């Protein structure tokens, strides 16, 4: 029986990315690093966003993501 897109099973993992530049950069840092060891990542969901303030300025961004990836058959 052939498999179709609807037959996929996904695993969800949680990642935390950080950056001194931006929230978007923190997301990209997390996804890029995870892509080195995790195949078939398909989507992400932002769960939490945090930051560090120093001297009245934002100095650091931290984003928690849930990432879904397809399990291999």
N, CA, C and O atoms as a Maestro MAE file, in Angstrom:
{
 s_m_m2io_version
 :::
 2.0.0
}

f_m_ct {
 s_m_title
 :::
 protein
 m_atom[292] {
  # First column is atom index #
  i_m_mmod_type
  r_m_x_coord
  r_m_y_coord
  r_m_z_coord
  i_m_residue_number
  s_m_chain_name
  s_m_pdb_residue_name
  s_m_pdb_atom_name
  i_m_atomic_number
  :::
  1 25 0.851 -1.176 0.000 1 A "UNK " " N  " 7
  2 3 0.000 0.000 0.000 1 A "UNK " " CA " 6
  3 2 0.896 1.238 0.000 1 A "UNK " " C  " 6
  4 15 1.743 1.351 0.886 1 A "UNK " " O  " 8
  5 25 0.759 2.170 -0.940 2 A "UNK " " N  " 7
  6 3 1.610 3.358 -0.988 2 A "UNK " " CA " 6
  7 2 1.292 4.308 0.163 2 A "UNK " " C  " 6
  8 15 0.151 4.404 0.616 2 A "UNK " " O  " 8
  9 25 2.326 5.003 0.623 3 A "UNK " " N  " 7
  10 3 2.129 5.979 1.687 3 A "UNK " " CA " 6
  11 2 1.880 7.347 1.080 3 A "UNK " " C  " 6
  12 15 2.359 7.652 -0.012 3 A "UNK " " O  " 8
  13 25 1.135 8.156 1.790 4 A "UNK " " N  " 7
  14 3 0.830 9.512 1.345 4 A "UNK " " CA " 6
  15 2 1.247 10.497 2.415 4 A "UNK " " C  " 6
  16 15 1.636 10.111 3.517 4 A "UNK " " O  " 8
  17 25 1.162 11.757 2.084 5 A "UNK " " N  " 7
  18 3 1.541 12.821 3.024 5 A "UNK " " CA " 6
  19 2 0.796 12.696 4.353 5 A "UNK " " C  " 6
  20 15 1.360 12.983 5.409 5 A "UNK " " O  " 8
  21 25 -0.465 12.270 4.305 6 A "UNK " " N  " 7
  22 3 -1.254 12.171 5.529 6 A "UNK " " CA " 6
  23 2 -0.803 11.034 6.436 6 A "UNK " " C  " 6
  24 15 -1.234 10.953 7.587 6 A "UNK " " O  " 8
  25 25 0.060 10.155 5.931 7 A "UNK " " N  " 7
  26 3 0.527 9.031 6.727 7 A "UNK " " CA " 6
  27 2 1.716 9.376 7.624 7 A "UNK " " C  " 6
  28 15 2.161 8.532 8.401 7 A "UNK " " O  " 8
  29 25 2.232 10.592 7.531 8 A "UNK " " N  " 7
  30 3 3.401 10.962 8.322 8 A "UNK " " CA " 6
  31 2 3.102 10.972 9.815 8 A "UNK " " C  " 6
  32 15 1.998 11.309 10.242 8 A "UNK " " O  " 8
  33 25 4.089 10.603 10.584 9 A "UNK " " N  " 7
  34 3 4.046 10.721 12.036 9 A "UNK " " CA " 6
  35 2 5.152 11.686 12.418 9 A "UNK " " C  " 6
  36 15 6.282 11.560 11.946 9 A "UNK " " O  " 8
  37 25 4.834 12.640 13.263 10 A "UNK " " N  " 7
  38 3 5.798 13.666 13.648 10 A "UNK " " CA " 6
  39 2 6.221 13.503 15.098 10 A "UNK " " C  " 6
  40 15 5.438 13.080 15.948 10 A "UNK " " O  " 8
  41 25 7.449 13.840 15.357 11 A "UNK " " N  " 7
  42 3 7.999 13.922 16.712 11 A "UNK " " CA " 6
  43 2 8.184 15.401 16.999 11 A "UNK " " C  " 6
  44 15 8.579 16.157 16.111 11 A "UNK " " O  " 8
  45 25 7.908 15.821 18.211 12 A "UNK " " N  " 7
  46 3 8.081 17.219 18.591 12 A "UNK " " CA " 6
  47 2 9.191 17.301 19.627 12 A "UNK " " C  " 6
  48 15 9.210 16.549 20.601 12 A "UNK " " O  " 8
  49 25 10.120 18.234 19.398 13 A "UNK " " N  " 7
  50 3 11.158 18.474 20.390 13 A "UNK " " CA " 6
  51 2 11.195 19.962 20.711 13 A "UNK " " C  " 6
  52 15 10.709 20.790 19.941 13 A "UNK " " O  " 8
  53 25 11.767 20.279 21.835 14 A "UNK " " N  " 7
  54 3 11.839 21.665 22.267 14 A "UNK " " CA " 6
  55 2 13.280 22.146 22.181 14 A "UNK " " C  " 6
  56 15 14.204 21.466 22.628 14 A "UNK " " O  " 8
  57 25 13.455 23.314 21.608 15 A "UNK " " N  " 7
  58 3 14.769 23.932 21.456 15 A "UNK " " CA " 6
  59 2 14.728 25.332 22.052 15 A "UNK " " C  " 6
  60 15 13.674 25.966 22.101 15 A "UNK " " O  " 8
  61 25 15.876 25.803 22.501 16 A "UNK " " N  " 7
  62 3 16.008 27.185 22.944 16 A "UNK " " CA " 6
  63 2 17.158 27.803 22.167 16 A "UNK " " C  " 6
  64 15 18.299 27.351 22.255 16 A "UNK " " O  " 8
  65 25 16.840 28.844 21.404 17 A "UNK " " N  " 7
  66 3 17.854 29.564 20.641 17 A "UNK " " CA " 6
  67 2 18.103 30.913 21.268 17 A "UNK " " C  " 6
  68 15 17.211 31.486 21.894 17 A "UNK " " O  " 8
  69 25 19.309 31.426 21.105 18 A "UNK " " N  " 7
  70 3 19.627 32.733 21.662 18 A "UNK " " CA " 6
  71 2 20.413 33.561 20.658 18 A "UNK " " C  " 6
  72 15 21.045 33.027 19.746 18 A "UNK " " O  " 8
  73 25 20.362 34.884 20.845 19 A "UNK " " N  " 7
  74 3 21.065 35.799 19.967 19 A "UNK " " CA " 6
  75 2 21.181 37.164 20.639 19 A "UNK " " C  " 6
  76 15 20.321 37.562 21.425 19 A "UNK " " O  " 8
  77 25 22.236 37.855 20.320 20 A "UNK " " N  " 7
  78 3 22.384 39.241 20.761 20 A "UNK " " CA " 6
  79 2 21.757 40.201 19.750 20 A "UNK " " C  " 6
  80 15 21.612 41.390 20.034 20 A "UNK " " O  " 8
  81 25 21.379 39.681 18.548 21 A "UNK " " N  " 7
  82 3 20.868 40.531 17.467 21 A "UNK " " CA " 6
  83 2 19.356 40.708 17.475 21 A "UNK " " C  " 6
  84 15 18.859 41.834 17.504 21 A "UNK " " O  " 8
  85 25 18.610 39.574 17.450 22 A "UNK " " N  " 7
  86 3 17.160 39.667 17.291 22 A "UNK " " CA " 6
  87 2 16.474 38.350 17.638 22 A "UNK " " C  " 6
  88 15 17.117 37.313 17.797 22 A "UNK " " O  " 8
  89 25 15.156 38.423 17.750 23 A "UNK " " N  " 7
  90 3 14.352 37.222 17.968 23 A "UNK " " CA " 6
  91 2 14.477 36.301 16.757 23 A "UNK " " C  " 6
  92 15 14.635 35.090 16.906 23 A "UNK " " O  " 8
  93 25 14.405 36.880 15.557 24 A "UNK " " N  " 7
  94 3 14.515 36.082 14.340 24 A "UNK " " CA " 6
  95 2 15.852 35.352 14.273 24 A "UNK " " C  " 6
  96 15 15.909 34.196 13.853 24 A "UNK " " O  " 8
  97 25 16.915 36.015 14.682 25 A "UNK " " N  " 7
  98 3 18.234 35.397 14.689 25 A "UNK " " CA " 6
  99 2 18.304 34.264 15.716 25 A "UNK " " C  " 6
  100 15 18.949 33.243 15.475 25 A "UNK " " O  " 8
  101 25 17.644 34.444 16.854 26 A "UNK " " N  " 7
  102 3 17.604 33.387 17.871 26 A "UNK " " CA " 6
  103 2 16.889 32.152 17.334 26 A "UNK " " C  " 6
  104 15 17.318 31.025 17.581 26 A "UNK " " O  " 8
  105 25 15.791 32.366 16.593 27 A "UNK " " N  " 7
  106 3 15.073 31.250 15.972 27 A "UNK " " CA " 6
  107 2 15.973 30.548 14.964 27 A "UNK " " C  " 6
  108 15 16.095 29.324 14.981 27 A "UNK " " O  " 8
  109 25 16.600 31.322 14.090 28 A "UNK " " N  " 7
  110 3 17.465 30.737 13.058 28 A "UNK " " CA " 6
  111 2 18.638 29.984 13.677 28 A "UNK " " C  " 6
  112 15 19.022 28.926 13.178 28 A "UNK " " O  " 8
  113 25 19.211 30.513 14.755 29 A "UNK " " N  " 7
  114 3 20.313 29.829 15.435 29 A "UNK " " CA " 6
  115 2 19.877 28.460 15.947 29 A "UNK " " C  " 6
  116 15 20.608 27.480 15.803 29 A "UNK " " O  " 8
  117 25 18.685 28.390 16.544 30 A "UNK " " N  " 7
  118 3 18.186 27.112 17.065 30 A "UNK " " CA " 6
  119 2 17.944 26.119 15.937 30 A "UNK " " C  " 6
  120 15 18.362 24.965 16.024 30 A "UNK " " O  " 8
  121 25 17.268 26.564 14.872 31 A "UNK " " N  " 7
  122 3 16.939 25.673 13.761 31 A "UNK " " CA " 6
  123 2 18.205 25.221 13.026 31 A "UNK " " C  " 6
  124 15 18.342 24.045 12.690 31 A "UNK " " O  " 8
  125 25 19.120 26.146 12.781 32 A "UNK " " N  " 7
  126 3 20.358 25.801 12.070 32 A "UNK " " CA " 6
  127 2 21.185 24.776 12.838 32 A "UNK " " C  " 6
  128 15 21.714 23.827 12.261 32 A "UNK " " O  " 8
  129 25 21.286 24.980 14.129 33 A "UNK " " N  " 7
  130 3 22.071 24.044 14.947 33 A "UNK " " CA " 6
  131 2 21.410 22.673 14.987 33 A "UNK " " C  " 6
  132 15 22.089 21.654 14.856 33 A "UNK " " O  " 8
  133 25 20.087 22.636 15.168 34 A "UNK " " N  " 7
  134 3 19.370 21.358 15.220 34 A "UNK " " CA " 6
  135 2 19.467 20.622 13.887 34 A "UNK " " C  " 6
  136 15 19.516 19.393 13.865 34 A "UNK " " O  " 8
  137 25 19.495 21.359 12.774 35 A "UNK " " N  " 7
  138 3 19.554 20.745 11.442 35 A "UNK " " CA " 6
  139 2 20.841 19.949 11.218 35 A "UNK " " C  " 6
  140 15 20.911 19.132 10.299 35 A "UNK " " O  " 8
  141 25 21.845 20.179 12.041 36 A "UNK " " N  " 7
  142 3 23.092 19.420 11.917 36 A "UNK " " CA " 6
  143 2 22.921 17.962 12.329 36 A "UNK " " C  " 6
  144 15 23.663 17.092 11.872 36 A "UNK " " O  " 8
  145 25 21.938 17.695 13.197 37 A "UNK " " N  " 7
  146 3 21.758 16.326 13.690 37 A "UNK " " CA " 6
  147 2 20.336 15.795 13.517 37 A "UNK " " C  " 6
  148 15 20.107 14.601 13.713 37 A "UNK " " O  " 8
  149 25 19.387 16.638 13.161 38 A "UNK " " N  " 7
  150 3 17.992 16.207 13.021 38 A "UNK " " CA " 6
  151 2 17.553 16.415 11.583 38 A "UNK " " C  " 6
  152 15 17.640 17.519 11.045 38 A "UNK " " O  " 8
  153 25 17.079 15.337 10.968 39 A "UNK " " N  " 7
  154 3 16.594 15.417 9.581 39 A "UNK " " CA " 6
  155 2 15.086 15.622 9.555 39 A "UNK " " C  " 6
  156 15 14.381 15.333 10.521 39 A "UNK " " O  " 8
  157 25 14.621 16.122 8.439 40 A "UNK " " N  " 7
  158 3 13.195 16.218 8.135 40 A "UNK " " CA " 6
  159 2 12.408 17.134 9.076 40 A "UNK " " C  " 6
  160 15 11.241 16.865 9.362 40 A "UNK " " O  " 8
  161 25 13.034 18.213 9.559 41 A "UNK " " N  " 7
  162 3 12.273 19.195 10.332 41 A "UNK " " CA " 6
  163 2 11.280 19.865 9.387 41 A "UNK " " C  " 6
  164 15 11.635 20.226 8.265 41 A "UNK " " O  " 8
  165 25 10.048 20.029 9.834 42 A "UNK " " N  " 7
  166 3 8.989 20.531 8.960 42 A "UNK " " CA " 6
  167 2 8.369 21.848 9.436 42 A "UNK " " C  " 6
  168 15 7.936 22.646 8.604 42 A "UNK " " O  " 8
  169 25 8.314 22.096 10.725 43 A "UNK " " N  " 7
  170 3 7.654 23.305 11.222 43 A "UNK " " CA " 6
  171 2 8.169 23.655 12.613 43 A "UNK " " C  " 6
  172 15 8.792 22.834 13.286 43 A "UNK " " O  " 8
  173 25 7.899 24.888 13.030 44 A "UNK " " N  " 7
  174 3 8.209 25.281 14.408 44 A "UNK " " CA " 6
  175 2 7.090 26.149 14.951 44 A "UNK " " C  " 6
  176 15 6.320 26.753 14.203 44 A "UNK " " O  " 8
  177 25 7.023 26.194 16.267 45 A "UNK " " N  " 7
  178 3 6.045 27.002 16.983 45 A "UNK " " CA " 6
  179 2 6.795 27.722 18.102 45 A "UNK " " C  " 6
  180 15 7.537 27.094 18.856 45 A "UNK " " O  " 8
  181 25 6.608 29.016 18.210 46 A "UNK " " N  " 7
  182 3 7.251 29.764 19.293 46 A "UNK " " CA " 6
  183 2 6.437 29.562 20.561 46 A "UNK " " C  " 6
  184 15 5.239 29.841 20.597 46 A "UNK " " O  " 8
  185 25 7.102 29.073 21.600 47 A "UNK " " N  " 7
  186 3 6.451 28.784 22.867 47 A "UNK " " CA " 6
  187 2 6.665 29.919 23.864 47 A "UNK " " C  " 6
  188 15 5.763 30.277 24.620 47 A "UNK " " O  " 8
  189 25 7.867 30.475 23.853 48 A "UNK " " N  " 7
  190 3 8.199 31.515 24.832 48 A "UNK " " CA " 6
  191 2 9.294 32.409 24.274 48 A "UNK " " C  " 6
  192 15 10.200 31.944 23.582 48 A "UNK " " O  " 8
  193 25 9.203 33.684 24.579 49 A "UNK " " N  " 7
  194 3 10.230 34.641 24.189 49 A "UNK " " CA " 6
  195 2 10.672 35.384 25.439 49 A "UNK " " C  " 6
  196 15 9.851 35.880 26.211 49 A "UNK " " O  " 8
  197 25 11.985 35.452 25.620 50 A "UNK " " N  " 7
  198 3 12.550 36.152 26.776 50 A "UNK " " CA " 6
  199 2 13.683 37.050 26.301 50 A "UNK " " C  " 6
  200 15 14.180 36.911 25.183 50 A "UNK " " O  " 8
  201 25 14.073 37.955 27.152 51 A "UNK " " N  " 7
  202 3 15.208 38.800 26.837 51 A "UNK " " CA " 6
  203 2 15.904 39.270 28.098 51 A "UNK " " C  " 6
  204 15 15.367 39.187 29.202 51 A "UNK " " O  " 8
  205 25 17.098 39.760 27.904 52 A "UNK " " N  " 7
  206 3 17.916 40.272 29.002 52 A "UNK " " CA " 6
  207 2 18.095 41.773 28.776 52 A "UNK " " C  " 6
  208 15 18.455 42.212 27.684 52 A "UNK " " O  " 8
  209 25 17.840 42.541 29.819 53 A "UNK " " N  " 7
  210 3 17.996 43.997 29.748 53 A "UNK " " CA " 6
  211 2 19.197 44.391 30.586 53 A "UNK " " C  " 6
  212 15 19.372 43.936 31.717 53 A "UNK " " O  " 8
  213 25 20.016 45.246 30.001 54 A "UNK " " N  " 7
  214 3 21.209 45.730 30.707 54 A "UNK " " CA " 6
  215 2 21.390 47.207 30.380 54 A "UNK " " C  " 6
  216 15 21.458 47.586 29.211 54 A "UNK " " O  " 8
  217 25 21.468 48.027 31.403 55 A "UNK " " N  " 7
  218 3 21.670 49.468 31.191 55 A "UNK " " CA " 6
  219 2 20.551 50.124 30.400 55 A "UNK " " C  " 6
  220 15 20.790 51.072 29.652 55 A "UNK " " O  " 8
  221 25 19.333 49.625 30.558 56 A "UNK " " N  " 7
  222 3 18.196 50.194 29.865 56 A "UNK " " CA " 6
  223 2 18.056 49.765 28.410 56 A "UNK " " C  " 6
  224 15 17.215 50.307 27.693 56 A "UNK " " O  " 8
  225 25 18.862 48.799 27.955 57 A "UNK " " N  " 7
  226 3 18.795 48.317 26.571 57 A "UNK " " CA " 6
  227 2 18.661 46.804 26.549 57 A "UNK " " C  " 6
  228 15 19.136 46.102 27.442 57 A "UNK " " O  " 8
  229 25 18.002 46.323 25.504 58 A "UNK " " N  " 7
  230 3 17.907 44.881 25.300 58 A "UNK " " CA " 6
  231 2 19.282 44.397 24.851 58 A "UNK " " C  " 6
  232 15 19.844 44.901 23.879 58 A "UNK " " O  " 8
  233 25 19.814 43.413 25.574 59 A "UNK " " N  " 7
  234 3 21.160 42.917 25.290 59 A "UNK " " CA " 6
  235 2 21.169 41.501 24.726 59 A "UNK " " C  " 6
  236 15 22.151 41.087 24.110 59 A "UNK " " O  " 8
  237 25 20.086 40.755 24.932 60 A "UNK " " N  " 7
  238 3 20.104 39.355 24.559 60 A "UNK " " CA " 6
  239 2 18.674 38.869 24.384 60 A "UNK " " C  " 6
  240 15 17.797 39.225 25.171 60 A "UNK " " O  " 8
  241 25 18.428 38.051 23.349 61 A "UNK " " N  " 7
  242 3 17.117 37.470 23.088 61 A "UNK " " CA " 6
  243 2 17.209 35.962 23.246 61 A "UNK " " C  " 6
  244 15 18.211 35.350 22.876 61 A "UNK " " O  " 8
  245 25 16.156 35.367 23.797 62 A "UNK " " N  " 7
  246 3 16.099 33.917 23.947 62 A "UNK " " CA " 6
  247 2 14.695 33.456 23.578 62 A "UNK " " C  " 6
  248 15 13.710 33.981 24.097 62 A "UNK " " O  " 8
  249 25 14.601 32.473 22.680 63 A "UNK " " N  " 7
  250 3 13.318 31.991 22.184 63 A "UNK " " CA " 6
  251 2 13.238 30.477 22.359 63 A "UNK " " C  " 6
  252 15 14.142 29.742 21.959 63 A "UNK " " O  " 8
  253 25 12.139 30.025 22.963 64 A "UNK " " N  " 7
  254 3 11.883 28.592 23.092 64 A "UNK " " CA " 6
  255 2 10.939 28.191 21.973 64 A "UNK " " C  " 6
  256 15 9.890 28.806 21.778 64 A "UNK " " O  " 8
  257 25 11.325 27.142 21.232 65 A "UNK " " N  " 7
  258 3 10.555 26.656 20.086 65 A "UNK " " CA " 6
  259 2 10.171 25.204 20.277 65 A "UNK " " C  " 6
  260 15 10.907 24.432 20.891 65 A "UNK " " O  " 8
  261 25 9.023 24.838 19.751 66 A "UNK " " N  " 7
  262 3 8.699 23.425 19.530 66 A "UNK " " CA " 6
  263 2 8.911 23.189 18.047 66 A "UNK " " C  " 6
  264 15 8.389 23.927 17.211 66 A "UNK " " O  " 8
  265 25 9.665 22.176 17.729 67 A "UNK " " N  " 7
  266 3 9.976 21.852 16.346 67 A "UNK " " CA " 6
  267 2 9.424 20.463 16.037 67 A "UNK " " C  " 6
  268 15 9.645 19.511 16.786 67 A "UNK " " O  " 8
  269 25 8.707 20.363 14.926 68 A "UNK " " N  " 7
  270 3 8.164 19.067 14.501 68 A "UNK " " CA " 6
  271 2 9.005 18.510 13.366 68 A "UNK " " C  " 6
  272 15 9.367 19.228 12.434 68 A "UNK " " O  " 8
  273 25 9.310 17.236 13.453 69 A "UNK " " N  " 7
  274 3 10.035 16.588 12.369 69 A "UNK " " CA " 6
  275 2 9.413 15.222 12.082 69 A "UNK " " C  " 6
  276 15 8.841 14.585 12.966 69 A "UNK " " O  " 8
  277 25 9.538 14.794 10.841 70 A "UNK " " N  " 7
  278 3 8.942 13.534 10.400 70 A "UNK " " CA " 6
  279 2 9.787 12.352 10.866 70 A "UNK " " C  " 6
  280 15 11.007 12.343 10.699 70 A "UNK " " O  " 8
  281 25 9.129 11.368 11.447 71 A "UNK " " N  " 7
  282 3 9.831 10.142 11.829 71 A "UNK " " CA " 6
  283 2 10.097 9.316 10.575 71 A "UNK " " C  " 6
  284 15 9.251 9.221 9.685 71 A "UNK " " O  " 8
  285 25 11.275 8.727 10.523 72 A "UNK " " N  " 7
  286 3 11.622 7.877 9.389 72 A "UNK " " CA " 6
  287 2 10.885 6.561 9.489 72 A "UNK " " C  " 6
  288 15 10.573 6.083 10.580 72 A "UNK " " O  " 8
  289 25 10.619 5.995 8.359 73 A "UNK " " N  " 7
  290 3 9.898 4.706 8.315 73 A "UNK " " CA " 6
  291 2 10.854 3.565 8.465 73 A "UNK " " C  " 6
  292 15 10.439 2.407 8.453 73 A "UNK " " O  " 8
  :::
 }
 m_bond[291] {
  # First column is bond index #
  i_m_from
  i_m_to
  i_m_order
  :::
  1 1 2 1
  2 2 3 1
  3 3 4 2
  4 3 5 1
  5 5 6 1
  6 6 7 1
  7 7 8 2
  8 7 9 1
  9 9 10 1
  10 10 11 1
  11 11 12 2
  12 11 13 1
  13 13 14 1
  14 14 15 1
  15 15 16 2
  16 15 17 1
  17 17 18 1
  18 18 19 1
  19 19 20 2
  20 19 21 1
  21 21 22 1
  22 22 23 1
  23 23 24 2
  24 23 25 1
  25 25 26 1
  26 26 27 1
  27 27 28 2
  28 27 29 1
  29 29 30 1
  30 30 31 1
  31 31 32 2
  32 31 33 1
  33 33 34 1
  34 34 35 1
  35 35 36 2
  36 35 37 1
  37 37 38 1
  38 38 39 1
  39 39 40 2
  40 39 41 1
  41 41 42 1
  42 42 43 1
  43 43 44 2
  44 43 45 1
  45 45 46 1
  46 46 47 1
  47 47 48 2
  48 47 49 1
  49 49 50 1
  50 50 51 1
  51 51 52 2
  52 51 53 1
  53 53 54 1
  54 54 55 1
  55 55 56 2
  56 55 57 1
  57 57 58 1
  58 58 59 1
  59 59 60 2
  60 59 61 1
  61 61 62 1
  62 62 63 1
  63 63 64 2
  64 63 65 1
  65 65 66 1
  66 66 67 1
  67 67 68 2
  68 67 69 1
  69 69 70 1
  70 70 71 1
  71 71 72 2
  72 71 73 1
  73 73 74 1
  74 74 75 1
  75 75 76 2
  76 75 77 1
  77 77 78 1
  78 78 79 1
  79 79 80 2
  80 79 81 1
  81 81 82 1
  82 82 83 1
  83 83 84 2
  84 83 85 1
  85 85 86 1
  86 86 87 1
  87 87 88 2
  88 87 89 1
  89 89 90 1
  90 90 91 1
  91 91 92 2
  92 91 93 1
  93 93 94 1
  94 94 95 1
  95 95 96 2
  96 95 97 1
  97 97 98 1
  98 98 99 1
  99 99 100 2
  100 99 101 1
  101 101 102 1
  102 102 103 1
  103 103 104 2
  104 103 105 1
  105 105 106 1
  106 106 107 1
  107 107 108 2
  108 107 109 1
  109 109 110 1
  110 110 111 1
  111 111 112 2
  112 111 113 1
  113 113 114 1
  114 114 115 1
  115 115 116 2
  116 115 117 1
  117 117 118 1
  118 118 119 1
  119 119 120 2
  120 119 121 1
  121 121 122 1
  122 122 123 1
  123 123 124 2
  124 123 125 1
  125 125 126 1
  126 126 127 1
  127 127 128 2
  128 127 129 1
  129 129 130 1
  130 130 131 1
  131 131 132 2
  132 131 133 1
  133 133 134 1
  134 134 135 1
  135 135 136 2
  136 135 137 1
  137 137 138 1
  138 138 139 1
  139 139 140 2
  140 139 141 1
  141 141 142 1
  142 142 143 1
  143 143 144 2
  144 143 145 1
  145 145 146 1
  146 146 147 1
  147 147 148 2
  148 147 149 1
  149 149 150 1
  150 150 151 1
  151 151 152 2
  152 151 153 1
  153 153 154 1
  154 154 155 1
  155 155 156 2
  156 155 157 1
  157 157 158 1
  158 158 159 1
  159 159 160 2
  160 159 161 1
  161 161 162 1
  162 162 163 1
  163 163 164 2
  164 163 165 1
  165 165 166 1
  166 166 167 1
  167 167 168 2
  168 167 169 1
  169 169 170 1
  170 170 171 1
  171 171 172 2
  172 171 173 1
  173 173 174 1
  174 174 175 1
  175 175 176 2
  176 175 177 1
  177 177 178 1
  178 178 179 1
  179 179 180 2
  180 179 181 1
  181 181 182 1
  182 182 183 1
  183 183 184 2
  184 183 185 1
  185 185 186 1
  186 186 187 1
  187 187 188 2
  188 187 189 1
  189 189 190 1
  190 190 191 1
  191 191 192 2
  192 191 193 1
  193 193 194 1
  194 194 195 1
  195 195 196 2
  196 195 197 1
  197 197 198 1
  198 198 199 1
  199 199 200 2
  200 199 201 1
  201 201 202 1
  202 202 203 1
  203 203 204 2
  204 203 205 1
  205 205 206 1
  206 206 207 1
  207 207 208 2
  208 207 209 1
  209 209 210 1
  210 210 211 1
  211 211 212 2
  212 211 213 1
  213 213 214 1
  214 214 215 1
  215 215 216 2
  216 215 217 1
  217 217 218 1
  218 218 219 1
  219 219 220 2
  220 219 221 1
  221 221 222 1
  222 222 223 1
  223 223 224 2
  224 223 225 1
  225 225 226 1
  226 226 227 1
  227 227 228 2
  228 227 229 1
  229 229 230 1
  230 230 231 1
  231 231 232 2
  232 231 233 1
  233 233 234 1
  234 234 235 1
  235 235 236 2
  236 235 237 1
  237 237 238 1
  238 238 239 1
  239 239 240 2
  240 239 241 1
  241 241 242 1
  242 242 243 1
  243 243 244 2
  244 243 245 1
  245 245 246 1
  246 246 247 1
  247 247 248 2
  248 247 249 1
  249 249 250 1
  250 250 251 1
  251 251 252 2
  252 251 253 1
  253 253 254 1
  254 254 255 1
  255 255 256 2
  256 255 257 1
  257 257 258 1
  258 258 259 1
  259 259 260 2
  260 259 261 1
  261 261 262 1
  262 262 263 1
  263 263 264 2
  264 263 265 1
  265 265 266 1
  266 266 267 1
  267 267 268 2
  268 267 269 1
  269 269 270 1
  270 270 271 1
  271 271 272 2
  272 271 273 1
  273 273 274 1
  274 274 275 1
  275 275 276 2
  276 275 277 1
  277 277 278 1
  278 278 279 1
  279 279 280 2
  280 279 281 1
  281 281 282 1
  282 282 283 1
  283 283 284 2
  284 283 285 1
  285 285 286 1
  286 286 287 1
  287 287 288 2
  288 287 289 1
  289 289 290 1
  290 290 291 1
  291 291 292 2
  :::
 }
}
